[in-house]
Amino acid sequence: MAAARFAHVIIHHRLDGLCSAQQRAPFQRNPRACGMSTAGSSLNIGMSSFEAEYTHKVPCRGAAIRSLRSSLLCTLSRTSLLAVLSASPALSQAVIEGGAAVFVPETQSSPWSVGGRLTVGRIGSGTLEITEGGVVSNADSRIGDGSGSGVVTVSGPGSQWNNSSSLSVGITGSGTGTLEITDGGVVSNTNGYIGFNATTTGTVLVNGAGSEWNNSSGLIVGLVGNGTLSISGGGLVSNTTSIVGSDAAATGMAAVSGLGSQWNSSSFLTVGHSGIGTLTITGGGVVSNTSGTVGFNPTGTGVALVSGAGSEWHNSGDLIVGNLGAGTLEITDGGVVSNTASVVGSNPAATGIVTVNGDGSQWNNSSLGGLEVGFMGNGTLTVSGGGVVSSGLGRIGNGVGSVGSVTVSGAGSQWNNSSGLIVGNIGDGTLAISDAGNVAASTAILANFAGSSGTL
């Protein structure tokens, strides 16, 4: 792989032993920006095999350094020099590390095209800022890789970071990555990962009207590591499938807050797949997807909170709270959740808990298949403080070995079943109504089959 093929290269060189103290002085005096002559030199691109072979070929010439600042930027962190060169079309890969910072278009011309991988923060820290309509494009990208920490900011109308492949924030080793998309900046990629491997930490912030993170494939918040996604101030995130807290060792947190803030998944959304997942929708934020699951696998623990007027979670398909694991859904202070059919406590050993509390709080089940509280697992539904639940057919304790419990209490609190209501349908079901709460159904059945029990 000849170095001449690369137009933009990032090279990491050790100055000690290669240059005298006098030759190093220009770098040390001005660590934010400097130039270097590389005519006739072969350059490494952050790959260890090339680094060992070519490091000694880059000359240290103070006069040349001072005269070529327009063509090269670098940052010195003690004995590390990382340089970013601009030439013609594209390079195989680029690495920003060793305390380096690259600013597009302020110090690196725009558009900046990297034909292969772009890594920000692999050894030590790395910073990339794309502002003022700057554009960066590459194949896949990594923020916070190995022992490094990386921060990428994409801010302002017209500012873009285009990844033709995946984007990982906090990917290997103890890597820590942060991606901030603000004030109309746009980031695009195929799959998105936040907290890829164990011991990694990834954080993505999408804030402000026009700010977008577009994933043409799936998005995982906490794959094996720790992942955080925050969407606020009218920011938008889109993807196909979405998982918060994927692996058993993972912790994922997603928050959507503020009017106009949206997280749109064209496929399913799972909160607590095998790990710990939390979804918070507040202040008028909106989340939409097809089917939704909270607490998917036996090791999965999921919590979803929808709170405040205008805060909404739209499931165009079914919603399961406690599939094989533990799931909790809280709808409070005017929050709204909608879906077709729903199950609370779906399978043996699963636990599902749903609370609908406060004026304006609603859980709308549009399917005639309705709402099942305790299908084969343990399910609990509490409606209080003026909350309202609507469904087609309501069933409490609907499967063998299931235990279901529903409590409706307080003035204005309602559970409206457009079809029938069965309390104890093969399993054990309990319905408690108190303090002016109201339950409506065309028909009601207690203990529908032999072996079931129903209590009202």
CORSUL-V230619 format. One record per residue. PHI is phi in whole degrees, 0 to 359 (999 if undefined). PSI is psi as a letter, one per 40 degrees, with the letter a starting at -180 (999 if undefined). D_FIRST is the distance of its C-alpha to the first C-alpha in Angstrom with 2 decimals. Layout:
phi=PHI psi=PSI d_first=D_FIRST
phi=PHI psi=PSI d_first=D_FIRST
This chain:
phi=999 psi=h d_first=0.00
phi=284 psi=i d_first=3.81
phi=296 psi=d d_first=6.53
phi=296 psi=e d_first=8.68
phi=285 psi=e d_first=7.77
phi=259 psi=h d_first=9.54
phi=269 psi=d d_first=13.27
phi=250 psi=h d_first=14.70
phi=229 psi=i d_first=13.40
phi=247 psi=h d_first=15.55
phi=241 psi=i d_first=15.52
phi=242 psi=h d_first=17.94
phi=235 psi=i d_first=19.51
phi=265 psi=h d_first=22.59
phi=277 psi=d d_first=25.03
phi=299 psi=h d_first=27.52
phi=88 psi=e d_first=27.22
phi=257 psi=d d_first=24.90
phi=229 psi=i d_first=27.46
phi=284 psi=i d_first=31.21
phi=301 psi=d d_first=33.45
phi=294 psi=d d_first=34.34
phi=290 psi=d d_first=30.78
phi=282 psi=e d_first=30.20
phi=304 psi=d d_first=33.42
phi=301 psi=d d_first=32.20
phi=292 psi=d d_first=29.83
phi=290 psi=d d_first=32.64
phi=285 psi=d d_first=35.19
phi=227 psi=g d_first=33.21
phi=285 psi=e d_first=30.82
phi=280 psi=d d_first=30.57
phi=210 psi=h d_first=28.95
phi=202 psi=i d_first=27.58
phi=239 psi=i d_first=25.32
phi=211 psi=h d_first=22.92
phi=276 psi=h d_first=21.93
phi=231 psi=e d_first=18.24
phi=301 psi=h d_first=18.55
phi=77 psi=e d_first=16.37
phi=261 psi=i d_first=14.63
phi=268 psi=i d_first=11.11
phi=237 psi=h d_first=11.17
phi=277 psi=i d_first=10.54
phi=236 psi=f d_first=10.79
phi=89 psi=e d_first=13.32
phi=267 psi=h d_first=11.48
phi=303 psi=d d_first=13.59
phi=294 psi=d d_first=11.26
phi=282 psi=d d_first=9.61
phi=300 psi=d d_first=13.16
phi=295 psi=d d_first=14.77
phi=279 psi=d d_first=12.69
phi=249 psi=e d_first=12.79
phi=308 psi=d d_first=16.02
phi=289 psi=e d_first=18.29
phi=273 psi=e d_first=16.76
phi=270 psi=h d_first=18.11
phi=284 psi=i d_first=21.71
phi=246 psi=h d_first=24.78
phi=230 psi=h d_first=27.18
phi=303 psi=d d_first=29.99
phi=296 psi=d d_first=31.11
phi=295 psi=d d_first=27.72
phi=300 psi=d d_first=27.36
phi=290 psi=d d_first=30.74
phi=269 psi=e d_first=30.20
phi=241 psi=f d_first=26.96
phi=296 psi=d d_first=27.91
phi=290 psi=e d_first=27.54
phi=254 psi=e d_first=23.76
phi=211 psi=i d_first=22.89
phi=237 psi=i d_first=24.41
phi=207 psi=i d_first=24.35
phi=229 psi=h d_first=26.59
phi=257 psi=h d_first=27.57
phi=241 psi=g d_first=28.92
phi=58 psi=b d_first=30.42
phi=261 psi=e d_first=27.61
phi=257 psi=h d_first=24.65
phi=239 psi=h d_first=23.03
phi=243 psi=h d_first=20.88
phi=240 psi=i d_first=19.91
phi=244 psi=h d_first=19.10
phi=255 psi=i d_first=18.02
phi=248 psi=h d_first=18.96
phi=227 psi=b d_first=17.58
phi=252 psi=a d_first=17.24
phi=322 psi=c d_first=16.33
phi=202 psi=i d_first=14.05
phi=237 psi=i d_first=11.21
phi=285 psi=d d_first=9.43
phi=201 psi=i d_first=11.99
phi=220 psi=i d_first=14.75
phi=229 psi=h d_first=17.16
phi=247 psi=h d_first=20.66
phi=205 psi=a d_first=22.33
phi=64 psi=f d_first=24.45
phi=87 psi=e d_first=27.30
phi=285 psi=i d_first=25.40
phi=225 psi=h d_first=26.86
phi=240 psi=h d_first=25.43
phi=241 psi=h d_first=28.01
phi=244 psi=h d_first=27.45
phi=261 psi=e d_first=28.85
phi=300 psi=d d_first=30.71
phi=240 psi=e d_first=27.93
phi=241 psi=h d_first=24.78
phi=300 psi=i d_first=25.27
phi=242 psi=i d_first=25.86
phi=285 psi=i d_first=24.44
phi=253 psi=h d_first=21.32
phi=249 psi=h d_first=18.62
phi=245 psi=h d_first=15.80
phi=293 psi=d d_first=13.90
phi=241 psi=b d_first=13.33
phi=280 psi=i d_first=15.38
phi=244 psi=h d_first=17.70
phi=243 psi=h d_first=19.33
phi=242 psi=h d_first=22.51
phi=87 psi=g d_first=23.95
phi=245 psi=d d_first=21.95
phi=239 psi=h d_first=23.28
phi=75 psi=a d_first=26.52
phi=260 psi=i d_first=27.37
phi=215 psi=i d_first=25.59
phi=227 psi=h d_first=27.29
phi=230 psi=h d_first=26.43
phi=238 psi=h d_first=29.32
phi=244 psi=h d_first=29.36
phi=222 psi=i d_first=32.74
phi=53 psi=f d_first=34.76
phi=81 psi=e d_first=33.09
phi=294 psi=i d_first=29.50
phi=228 psi=h d_first=26.84
phi=235 psi=h d_first=23.56
phi=226 psi=i d_first=21.46
phi=198 psi=a d_first=18.56
phi=278 psi=b d_first=17.90
phi=273 psi=i d_first=19.38
phi=216 psi=i d_first=20.69
phi=226 psi=h d_first=22.15
phi=241 psi=h d_first=24.99
phi=80 psi=g d_first=26.05
phi=240 psi=i d_first=23.59
phi=64 psi=b d_first=24.15
phi=263 psi=e d_first=26.63
phi=267 psi=i d_first=26.13
phi=231 psi=h d_first=28.34
phi=230 psi=i d_first=27.31
phi=228 psi=h d_first=29.48
phi=238 psi=h d_first=28.72
phi=239 psi=h d_first=31.50
phi=237 psi=h d_first=31.72
phi=222 psi=h d_first=35.05
phi=102 psi=i d_first=37.08
phi=304 psi=h d_first=37.60
phi=84 psi=e d_first=34.57
phi=283 psi=h d_first=32.11
phi=221 psi=i d_first=29.47
phi=233 psi=h d_first=26.55
phi=252 psi=h d_first=25.05
phi=254 psi=h d_first=22.92
phi=282 psi=e d_first=22.04
phi=232 psi=a d_first=21.84
phi=281 psi=i d_first=23.68
phi=233 psi=h d_first=24.89
phi=239 psi=h d_first=25.84
phi=246 psi=h d_first=28.15
phi=78 psi=g d_first=28.47
phi=245 psi=d d_first=26.10
phi=226 psi=i d_first=25.67
phi=58 psi=b d_first=27.47
phi=253 psi=f d_first=30.03
phi=302 psi=i d_first=28.15
phi=235 psi=h d_first=30.45
phi=231 psi=i d_first=29.58
phi=226 psi=h d_first=31.73
phi=238 psi=h d_first=31.39
phi=241 psi=h d_first=34.18
phi=242 psi=h d_first=34.81
phi=223 psi=i d_first=37.86
phi=53 psi=f d_first=40.01
phi=97 psi=e d_first=38.48
phi=292 psi=i d_first=34.78
phi=226 psi=h d_first=32.88
phi=237 psi=h d_first=30.01
phi=227 psi=i d_first=28.73
phi=193 psi=a d_first=26.56
phi=273 psi=b d_first=26.96
phi=282 psi=i d_first=28.07
phi=241 psi=h d_first=29.24
phi=230 psi=h d_first=29.67
phi=237 psi=h d_first=31.71
phi=76 psi=g d_first=31.86
phi=286 psi=d d_first=29.35
phi=252 psi=i d_first=29.84
phi=302 psi=i d_first=32.87
phi=74 psi=e d_first=33.51
phi=267 psi=i d_first=31.48
phi=227 psi=h d_first=33.34
phi=231 psi=i d_first=32.54
phi=224 psi=h d_first=34.73
phi=234 psi=h d_first=34.65
phi=241 psi=h d_first=37.32
phi=237 psi=h d_first=38.05
phi=226 psi=h d_first=40.96
phi=104 psi=i d_first=42.77
phi=301 psi=h d_first=43.66
phi=87 psi=e d_first=40.71
phi=282 psi=h d_first=38.21
phi=221 psi=i d_first=36.26
phi=238 psi=h d_first=33.72
phi=254 psi=h d_first=32.96
phi=257 psi=h d_first=31.43
phi=287 psi=e d_first=31.19
phi=239 psi=a d_first=31.28
phi=279 psi=i d_first=32.85
phi=229 psi=h d_first=33.43
phi=239 psi=h d_first=34.11
phi=258 psi=h d_first=35.80
phi=86 psi=g d_first=35.56
phi=284 psi=d d_first=33.48
phi=233 psi=d d_first=33.91
phi=263 psi=a d_first=34.20
phi=255 psi=h d_first=36.31
phi=231 psi=i d_first=35.92
phi=227 psi=h d_first=38.03
phi=237 psi=h d_first=38.23
phi=234 psi=h d_first=40.71
phi=240 psi=h d_first=41.66
phi=211 psi=i d_first=44.36
phi=60 psi=f d_first=46.01
phi=94 psi=e d_first=45.22
phi=291 psi=i d_first=41.57
phi=225 psi=h d_first=40.16
phi=235 psi=h d_first=37.78
phi=228 psi=i d_first=37.16
phi=191 psi=i d_first=35.50
phi=272 psi=c d_first=36.39
phi=282 psi=i d_first=37.24
phi=215 psi=h d_first=37.88
phi=225 psi=h d_first=38.51
phi=242 psi=h d_first=39.80
phi=82 psi=g d_first=39.66
phi=277 psi=c d_first=37.75
phi=278 psi=i d_first=37.43
phi=301 psi=d d_first=40.42
phi=269 psi=e d_first=38.93
phi=272 psi=i d_first=38.07
phi=230 psi=h d_first=40.08
phi=234 psi=h d_first=39.70
phi=226 psi=h d_first=41.77
phi=233 psi=h d_first=41.93
phi=230 psi=h d_first=44.40
phi=236 psi=h d_first=45.33
phi=223 psi=i d_first=47.93
phi=97 psi=i d_first=49.65
phi=301 psi=h d_first=50.82
phi=86 psi=e d_first=48.14
phi=283 psi=h d_first=45.58
phi=219 psi=i d_first=44.15
phi=233 psi=h d_first=41.93
phi=247 psi=h d_first=41.67
phi=246 psi=h d_first=40.38
phi=282 psi=e d_first=40.65
phi=233 psi=a d_first=40.93
phi=283 psi=i d_first=42.36
phi=233 psi=h d_first=42.56
phi=241 psi=h d_first=43.00
phi=248 psi=h d_first=44.16
phi=80 psi=g d_first=43.96
phi=289 psi=c d_first=42.18
phi=238 psi=e d_first=42.06
phi=253 psi=a d_first=41.84
phi=258 psi=h d_first=43.80
phi=230 psi=i d_first=43.61
phi=228 psi=h d_first=45.59
phi=238 psi=h d_first=46.00
phi=236 psi=h d_first=48.18
phi=238 psi=h d_first=49.35
phi=221 psi=i d_first=51.67
phi=61 psi=f d_first=53.09
phi=97 psi=e d_first=52.63
phi=291 psi=i d_first=49.09
phi=227 psi=h d_first=48.38
phi=239 psi=h d_first=46.26
phi=224 psi=i d_first=46.10
phi=195 psi=a d_first=44.71
phi=275 psi=b d_first=45.97
phi=278 psi=i d_first=47.15
phi=232 psi=i d_first=47.28
phi=223 psi=h d_first=47.52
phi=240 psi=h d_first=48.41
phi=84 psi=g d_first=48.02
phi=277 psi=c d_first=46.26
phi=264 psi=i d_first=45.81
phi=306 psi=d d_first=48.21
phi=272 psi=e d_first=46.20
phi=280 psi=h d_first=45.67
phi=232 psi=h d_first=47.72
phi=235 psi=i d_first=47.72
phi=228 psi=h d_first=49.72
phi=236 psi=h d_first=50.04
phi=238 psi=h d_first=52.22
phi=236 psi=h d_first=53.29
phi=221 psi=h d_first=55.59
phi=101 psi=i d_first=57.22
phi=302 psi=h d_first=58.45
phi=86 psi=e d_first=55.77
phi=279 psi=h d_first=53.40
phi=218 psi=i d_first=52.54
phi=237 psi=h d_first=50.56
phi=256 psi=h d_first=50.52
phi=251 psi=h d_first=49.79
phi=284 psi=e d_first=50.19
phi=243 psi=a d_first=50.48
phi=283 psi=i d_first=51.95
phi=231 psi=h d_first=51.83
phi=242 psi=h d_first=52.04
phi=247 psi=h d_first=52.90
phi=86 psi=g d_first=52.53
phi=279 psi=c d_first=50.96
phi=238 psi=e d_first=50.46
phi=250 psi=a d_first=50.07
phi=252 psi=h d_first=51.84
phi=232 psi=i d_first=51.87
phi=227 psi=h d_first=53.73
phi=235 psi=h d_first=54.28
phi=240 psi=h d_first=56.28
phi=241 psi=h d_first=57.51
phi=224 psi=i d_first=59.49
phi=53 psi=f d_first=61.04
phi=96 psi=e d_first=60.58
phi=291 psi=i d_first=57.20
phi=227 psi=h d_first=56.80
phi=237 psi=h d_first=54.99
phi=229 psi=i d_first=55.13
phi=193 psi=i d_first=54.14
phi=274 psi=b d_first=55.68
phi=274 psi=i d_first=56.88
phi=213 psi=i d_first=56.31
phi=226 psi=h d_first=56.70
phi=244 psi=h d_first=57.35
phi=81 psi=g d_first=56.85
phi=275 psi=d d_first=55.47
phi=238 psi=i d_first=55.12
phi=307 psi=h d_first=56.87
phi=78 psi=e d_first=56.05
phi=280 psi=i d_first=54.60
phi=229 psi=h d_first=56.16
phi=233 psi=h d_first=56.26
phi=227 psi=h d_first=58.01
phi=233 psi=h d_first=58.56
phi=235 psi=h d_first=60.55
phi=238 psi=h d_first=61.71
phi=224 psi=h d_first=63.61
phi=105 psi=i d_first=65.02
phi=302 psi=h d_first=66.37
phi=85 psi=e d_first=63.98
phi=285 psi=h d_first=61.71
phi=221 psi=i d_first=61.09
phi=234 psi=h d_first=59.48
phi=252 psi=h d_first=59.70
phi=255 psi=h d_first=59.29
phi=276 psi=d d_first=59.70
phi=283 psi=i d_first=59.77
phi=294 psi=d d_first=63.09
phi=297 psi=d d_first=61.41
phi=74 psi=a d_first=61.80
phi=236 psi=h d_first=61.28
phi=246 psi=h d_first=61.39
phi=253 psi=h d_first=61.98
phi=85 psi=g d_first=61.42
phi=275 psi=c d_first=60.21
phi=231 psi=e d_first=59.72
phi=252 psi=a d_first=58.77
phi=254 psi=h d_first=60.43
phi=231 psi=i d_first=60.62
phi=225 psi=h d_first=62.32
phi=233 psi=h d_first=62.97
phi=237 psi=h d_first=64.83
phi=242 psi=h d_first=66.03
phi=210 psi=i d_first=67.79
phi=61 psi=f d_first=68.70
phi=93 psi=e d_first=68.86
phi=292 psi=i d_first=65.63
phi=227 psi=h d_first=65.62
phi=240 psi=h d_first=64.05
phi=234 psi=i d_first=64.42
phi=200 psi=i d_first=63.73
phi=278 psi=c d_first=65.08
phi=271 psi=h d_first=66.23
phi=258 psi=h d_first=66.22
phi=226 psi=h d_first=66.09
phi=240 psi=h d_first=66.46
phi=70 psi=g d_first=65.85
phi=260 psi=e d_first=64.66
phi=228 psi=i d_first=63.40
phi=300 psi=h d_first=64.54
phi=80 psi=e d_first=64.29
phi=279 psi=i d_first=63.35
phi=228 psi=h d_first=64.92
phi=235 psi=i d_first=65.05
phi=220 psi=h d_first=66.75
phi=232 psi=h d_first=67.31
phi=235 psi=h d_first=69.18
phi=237 psi=h d_first=70.27
phi=220 psi=i d_first=72.13
phi=98 psi=i d_first=73.32
phi=302 psi=h d_first=74.72
phi=86 psi=e d_first=72.42
phi=283 psi=h d_first=70.19
phi=218 psi=i d_first=69.81
phi=232 psi=h d_first=68.33
phi=253 psi=h d_first=69.01
phi=254 psi=h d_first=68.59
phi=290 psi=d d_first=69.17
phi=248 psi=a d_first=69.84
phi=275 psi=i d_first=71.29
phi=225 psi=h d_first=70.79
phi=240 psi=h d_first=70.78
phi=252 psi=h d_first=71.22
phi=89 psi=g d_first=70.54
phi=242 psi=g d_first=69.11
phi=88 psi=d d_first=68.76
phi=263 psi=a d_first=67.56
phi=254 psi=h d_first=69.23
phi=232 psi=i d_first=69.47
phi=225 psi=h d_first=71.10
phi=235 psi=h d_first=71.82
phi=238 psi=h d_first=73.41
phi=236 psi=h d_first=74.71
phi=210 psi=i d_first=76.26
phi=52 psi=f d_first=77.29
phi=74 psi=e d_first=77.53
phi=293 psi=i d_first=74.23
phi=221 psi=h d_first=74.23
phi=235 psi=h d_first=72.88
phi=237 psi=i d_first=73.50
phi=199 psi=i d_first=73.21
phi=292 psi=d d_first=75.12
phi=222 psi=i d_first=75.84
phi=223 psi=h d_first=75.45
phi=231 psi=h d_first=75.44
phi=253 psi=h d_first=75.74
phi=51 psi=g d_first=74.65
phi=288 psi=d d_first=73.80
phi=232 psi=i d_first=73.46
phi=300 psi=h d_first=75.02
phi=92 psi=e d_first=73.33
phi=264 psi=i d_first=72.16
phi=222 psi=i d_first=73.74
phi=229 psi=h d_first=74.09
phi=231 psi=h d_first=75.47
phi=235 psi=999 d_first=76.50
